[in-house]
């Protein structure tokens, strides 16, 4: 099992067939045909939560008084930008920092 902070996750093995249910063959080590991870995500959201992210969050105990973003940061799977309130995955923080917090130009003397 893979362990994430606070929640053990099972080890999953790709089967050679797309996990979205389309039955397409996929390459070794892949769970989905290109873009089909988003298809599966949208189908699950529609089937289980009426295509509502608010319903998904509520079903898992999150909302205005209990931030899922704050939990992701607290569990170490997301980070907070050191310069502002932006939070996200480490790669998102790196991109945000490059775009949003470029170093100030040095003064000319």
MDAnalysis code that builds the backbone (N, CA, C; Angstrom):
import MDAnalysis as mda
import numpy as np

u = mda.Universe.empty(327, n_residues=109, atom_resindex=np.repeat(np.arange(109), 3), trajectory=True)
u.add_TopologyAttr("name", ["N", "CA", "C"] * 109)
u.add_TopologyAttr("resid", np.arange(1, 110))
u.add_TopologyAttr("resname", ["UNK", "UNK", "UNK", "UNK", "UNK", "UNK", "UNK", "UNK", "UNK", "UNK", "UNK", "UNK", "UNK", "UNK", "UNK", "UNK", "UNK", "UNK", "UNK", "UNK", "UNK", "UNK", "UNK", "UNK", "UNK", "UNK", "UNK", "UNK", "UNK", "UNK", "UNK", "UNK", "UNK", "UNK", "UNK", "UNK", "UNK", "UNK", "UNK", "UNK", "UNK", "UNK", "UNK", "UNK", "UNK", "UNK", "UNK", "UNK", "UNK", "UNK", "UNK", "UNK", "UNK", "UNK", "UNK", "UNK", "UNK", "UNK", "UNK", "UNK", "UNK", "UNK", "UNK", "UNK", "UNK", "UNK", "UNK", "UNK", "UNK", "UNK", "UNK", "UNK", "UNK", "UNK", "UNK", "UNK", "UNK", "UNK", "UNK", "UNK", "UNK", "UNK", "UNK", "UNK", "UNK", "UNK", "UNK", "UNK", "UNK", "UNK", "UNK", "UNK", "UNK", "UNK", "UNK", "UNK", "UNK", "UNK", "UNK", "UNK", "UNK", "UNK", "UNK", "UNK", "UNK", "UNK", "UNK", "UNK", "UNK"])
u.atoms.positions = np.array([
    [0.829, -1.196, 0.000],
    [0.000, 0.000, 0.000],
    [0.865, 1.247, 0.000],
    [0.426, 2.226, -0.751],
    [1.049, 3.544, -0.716],
    [0.463, 4.283, 0.476],
    [1.288, 5.039, 1.168],
    [0.771, 5.772, 2.313],
    [0.836, 7.261, 2.043],
    [-0.279, 7.917, 2.186],
    [-0.362, 9.376, 2.179],
    [-0.604, 9.755, 3.624],
    [-0.201, 10.953, 4.016],
    [-0.455, 11.339, 5.401],
    [-1.928, 11.155, 5.761],
    [-2.191, 10.394, 6.810],
    [-3.535, 10.235, 7.324],
    [-4.393, 9.199, 6.625],
    [-3.946, 8.610, 5.511],
    [-4.826, 7.704, 4.787],
    [-4.012, 6.726, 3.932],
    [-4.075, 5.437, 4.257],
    [-3.360, 4.473, 3.407],
    [-4.120, 4.263, 2.093],
    [-3.392, 4.213, 1.008],
    [-3.995, 3.992, -0.301],
    [-3.506, 2.644, -0.833],
    [-4.367, 1.882, -1.482],
    [-3.935, 0.588, -2.013],
    [-3.004, 0.767, -3.202],
    [-2.160, -0.209, -3.422],
    [-1.311, -0.214, -4.618],
    [-2.189, -0.610, -5.794],
    [-2.199, 0.188, -6.838],
    [-3.001, -0.098, -8.022],
    [-2.082, -0.509, -9.166],
    [-2.530, -1.456, -9.942],
    [-1.737, -1.961, -11.052],
    [-2.473, -1.697, -12.360],
    [-1.816, -1.030, -13.312],
    [-2.443, -0.841, -14.618],
    [-2.737, -2.197, -15.261],
    [-3.835, -2.273, -15.989],
    [-4.277, -3.541, -16.566],
    [-4.064, -3.646, -18.065],
    [-3.647, -2.535, -18.707],
    [-3.524, -2.525, -20.160],
    [-4.791, -2.033, -20.841],
    [-5.845, -1.807, -20.057],
    [-7.118, -1.302, -20.557],
    [-7.451, -0.016, -19.817],
    [-7.965, 0.978, -20.517],
    [-8.299, 2.276, -19.932],
    [-9.293, 2.111, -18.785],
    [-9.009, 2.741, -17.670],
    [-9.845, 2.640, -16.479],
    [-11.093, 3.508, -16.543],
    [-11.276, 4.323, -17.585],
    [-12.501, 5.122, -17.673],
    [-13.690, 4.250, -18.074],
    [-13.386, 3.064, -18.583],
    [-14.449, 2.156, -18.988],
    [-14.660, 2.087, -20.486],
    [-13.857, 2.788, -21.264],
    [-14.031, 2.811, -22.717],
    [-13.489, 1.555, -23.395],
    [-12.720, 0.763, -22.674],
    [-12.132, -0.494, -23.151],
    [-10.964, -0.312, -24.123],
    [-10.466, 0.921, -24.296],
    [-9.296, 1.127, -25.159],
    [-8.071, 0.502, -24.505],
    [-7.186, -0.015, -25.338],
    [-5.916, -0.538, -24.867],
    [-4.989, 0.640, -24.586],
    [-4.219, 0.550, -23.504],
    [-3.277, 1.612, -23.142],
    [-1.894, 1.006, -22.948],
    [-0.887, 1.844, -23.004],
    [0.487, 1.393, -22.873],
    [0.809, 0.888, -21.475],
    [1.913, 0.165, -21.399],
    [2.381, -0.369, -20.120],
    [2.562, 0.768, -19.121],
    [2.057, 0.577, -17.926],
    [2.195, 1.574, -16.868],
    [1.136, 2.654, -16.881],
    [0.223, 2.640, -17.855],
    [-0.826, 3.660, -17.936],
    [-2.159, 3.111, -17.441],
    [-2.895, 3.955, -16.761],
    [-4.243, 3.610, -16.331],
    [-5.284, 4.098, -17.341],
    [-4.949, 5.162, -18.072],
    [-5.926, 5.825, -18.938],
    [-5.349, 6.113, -20.316],
    [-6.230, 6.129, -21.320],
    [-5.891, 6.680, -22.626],
    [-5.742, 8.193, -22.425],
    [-5.006, 8.888, -23.297],
    [-4.815, 10.328, -23.113],
    [-6.140, 11.078, -22.933],
    [-6.232, 11.844, -21.848],
    [-7.407, 12.650, -21.543],
    [-8.534, 11.898, -20.860],
    [-8.469, 10.581, -20.823],
    [-9.568, 9.810, -20.258],
    [-9.604, 9.830, -18.729],
    [-8.516, 10.245, -18.088],
    [-8.570, 10.440, -16.634],
    [-9.579, 11.537, -16.305],
    [-9.612, 12.580, -17.108],
    [-10.573, 13.672, -16.893],
    [-11.990, 13.233, -17.234],
    [-12.135, 12.355, -18.226],
    [-13.450, 11.799, -18.558],
    [-13.975, 11.006, -17.362],
    [-13.128, 10.158, -16.801],
    [-13.531, 9.340, -15.649],
    [-13.854, 10.221, -14.445],
    [-13.047, 11.252, -14.231],
    [-13.285, 12.177, -13.121],
    [-14.638, 12.867, -13.273],
    [-14.939, 13.348, -14.470],
    [-16.205, 14.029, -14.724],
    [-17.389, 13.068, -14.595],
    [-17.221, 11.825, -15.062],
    [-18.298, 10.836, -14.958],
    [-18.576, 10.487, -13.502],
    [-17.530, 10.329, -12.704],
    [-17.713, 10.035, -11.280],
    [-18.409, 11.202, -10.587],
    [-17.977, 12.414, -10.878],
    [-18.599, 13.594, -10.285],
    [-20.077, 13.667, -10.670],
    [-20.400, 13.353, -11.920],
    [-21.794, 13.375, -12.372],
    [-22.610, 12.273, -11.704],
    [-22.076, 11.067, -11.685],
    [-22.817, 9.914, -11.159],
    [-23.020, 9.981, -9.649],
    [-22.027, 10.457, -8.939],
    [-22.081, 10.443, -7.477],
    [-22.543, 11.753, -6.849],
    [-22.289, 12.892, -7.527],
    [-22.523, 14.194, -6.889],
    [-23.288, 15.174, -7.770],
    [-23.985, 14.680, -8.793],
    [-24.777, 15.567, -9.651],
    [-23.941, 16.615, -10.354],
    [-22.698, 16.271, -10.686],
    [-21.744, 17.184, -11.345],
    [-21.434, 18.418, -10.505],
    [-21.622, 18.318, -9.191],
    [-21.415, 19.469, -8.308],
    [-20.207, 19.257, -7.400],
    [-19.195, 20.091, -7.579],
    [-18.033, 20.033, -6.687],
    [-18.449, 20.398, -5.269],
    [-19.404, 21.311, -5.115],
    [-19.893, 21.663, -3.775],
    [-20.487, 20.433, -3.084],
    [-21.247, 19.619, -3.822],
    [-21.814, 18.399, -3.249],
    [-20.715, 17.404, -2.869],
    [-19.710, 17.287, -3.703],
    [-18.568, 16.418, -3.409],
    [-17.881, 16.851, -2.118],
    [-17.583, 18.146, -2.015],
    [-16.924, 18.663, -0.812],
    [-17.787, 18.441, 0.425],
    [-19.064, 18.753, 0.324],
    [-19.974, 18.571, 1.448],
    [-20.031, 17.105, 1.884],
    [-20.081, 16.184, 0.926],
    [-20.151, 14.752, 1.242],
    [-18.927, 14.274, 2.019],
    [-17.818, 14.974, 1.862],
    [-16.581, 14.598, 2.555],
    [-16.280, 15.503, 3.746],
    [-17.250, 16.321, 4.111],
    [-17.112, 17.145, 5.307],
    [-16.412, 18.472, 5.120],
    [-16.233, 18.913, 3.879],
    [-15.553, 20.181, 3.613],
    [-16.558, 21.248, 3.214],
    [-16.145, 22.481, 3.336],
    [-16.977, 23.622, 2.983],
    [-16.383, 24.868, 3.584],
    [-17.170, 25.938, 3.707],
    [-16.651, 27.209, 4.194],
    [-15.958, 27.136, 5.563],
    [-16.429, 26.280, 6.444],
    [-15.822, 26.185, 7.773],
    [-14.744, 25.129, 7.915],
    [-14.505, 24.355, 6.853],
    [-13.504, 23.284, 6.907],
    [-12.869, 23.156, 5.527],
    [-11.720, 23.769, 5.356],
    [-11.077, 23.910, 4.049],
    [-10.336, 22.646, 3.615],
    [-10.692, 22.127, 2.447],
    [-9.963, 20.990, 1.891],
    [-8.562, 21.426, 1.466],
    [-8.403, 22.665, 1.013],
    [-7.076, 23.169, 0.637],
    [-6.161, 23.241, 1.848],
    [-6.693, 23.722, 2.975],
    [-5.892, 23.782, 4.202],
    [-5.478, 22.382, 4.648],
    [-6.370, 21.398, 4.480],
    [-6.009, 20.030, 4.851],
    [-4.888, 19.511, 3.957],
    [-4.967, 19.777, 2.664],
    [-3.917, 19.330, 1.752],
    [-2.564, 19.920, 2.142],
    [-2.552, 21.185, 2.554],
    [-1.309, 21.824, 3.012],
    [-0.858, 21.190, 4.325],
    [-1.777, 21.008, 5.272],
    [-1.441, 20.438, 6.579],
    [-0.880, 19.019, 6.451],
    [-1.377, 18.266, 5.474],
    [-0.913, 16.896, 5.295],
    [0.340, 16.806, 4.430],
    [0.806, 17.935, 3.945],
    [2.058, 17.959, 3.198],
    [1.947, 17.557, 1.738],
    [0.722, 17.421, 1.210],
    [0.577, 17.067, -0.197],
    [0.436, 18.299, -1.083],
    [0.108, 19.429, -0.496],
    [0.128, 20.730, -1.152],
    [1.023, 21.648, -0.346],
    [1.375, 22.787, -0.932],
    [2.213, 23.777, -0.246],
    [1.580, 25.151, -0.370],
    [2.048, 26.059, 0.490],
    [1.624, 27.456, 0.452],
    [2.755, 28.261, -0.160],
    [2.408, 29.198, -1.019],
    [3.405, 30.100, -1.588],
    [4.034, 30.890, -0.444],
    [5.355, 30.994, -0.407],
    [5.989, 31.745, 0.678],
    [5.726, 33.249, 0.621],
    [5.225, 33.754, -0.522],
    [5.026, 35.191, -0.687],
    [3.579, 35.657, -0.648],
    [2.630, 34.712, -0.690],
    [1.223, 35.106, -0.697],
    [0.362, 33.957, -0.187],
    [-0.935, 34.062, -0.319],
    [-1.862, 33.058, 0.213],
    [-2.148, 31.912, -0.756],
    [-1.561, 31.915, -1.958],
    [-1.806, 30.864, -2.948],
    [-1.351, 29.513, -2.410],
    [-2.184, 28.470, -2.626],
    [-1.813, 27.102, -2.254],
    [-2.013, 26.191, -3.452],
    [-1.221, 25.120, -3.510],
    [-1.368, 24.155, -4.591],
    [-0.312, 23.081, -4.504],
    [-0.341, 22.190, -5.478],
    [0.652, 21.126, -5.575],
    [2.030, 21.764, -5.761],
    [3.087, 21.052, -5.373],
    [4.431, 21.643, -5.510],
    [4.731, 22.188, -6.910],
    [4.344, 21.484, -7.964],
    [4.589, 21.984, -9.320],
    [3.789, 23.252, -9.590],
    [2.573, 23.336, -9.056],
    [1.761, 24.547, -9.228],
    [2.385, 25.729, -8.504],
    [2.917, 25.482, -7.319],
    [3.598, 26.548, -6.563],
    [4.807, 27.041, -7.349],
    [5.571, 26.125, -7.923],
    [6.753, 26.520, -8.710],
    [6.342, 27.393, -9.891],
    [5.289, 26.997, -10.626],
    [4.822, 27.802, -11.758],
    [4.281, 29.148, -11.296],
    [3.506, 29.136, -10.226],
    [2.949, 30.372, -9.662],
    [4.065, 31.331, -9.259],
    [5.064, 30.807, -8.597],
    [6.169, 31.642, -8.114],
    [6.929, 32.261, -9.278],
    [7.158, 31.480, -10.339],
    [7.854, 32.006, -11.520],
    [7.064, 33.123, -12.184],
    [5.729, 32.948, -12.276],
    [4.895, 33.942, -12.955],
    [4.518, 35.100, -12.062],
    [4.171, 34.812, -10.820],
    [3.587, 35.833, -9.965],
    [4.560, 36.562, -9.057],
    [5.722, 36.018, -8.883],
    [6.661, 36.618, -7.930],
    [8.063, 36.695, -8.516],
    [8.148, 37.267, -9.697],
    [9.462, 37.446, -10.310],
    [10.311, 38.359, -9.437],
    [11.603, 38.096, -9.373],
    [12.459, 38.969, -8.557],
    [12.383, 40.412, -9.014],
    [12.428, 41.313, -8.074],
    [12.410, 42.746, -8.389],
    [13.692, 43.114, -9.110],
    [13.617, 44.033, -10.076],
    [14.839, 44.445, -10.783],
    [15.829, 45.087, -9.797],
    [17.115, 44.862, -10.046],
    [18.116, 45.454, -9.159],
    [18.240, 46.946, -9.465],
    [18.575, 47.690, -8.441],
    [18.716, 49.149, -8.618],
    [19.990, 49.460, -9.368],
    [19.911, 50.444, -10.237],
    [21.094, 50.935, -10.934],
    [21.699, 52.061, -10.104],
    [23.009, 52.016, -9.917],
    [23.663, 53.073, -9.124],
    [24.391, 54.022, -10.009],
])
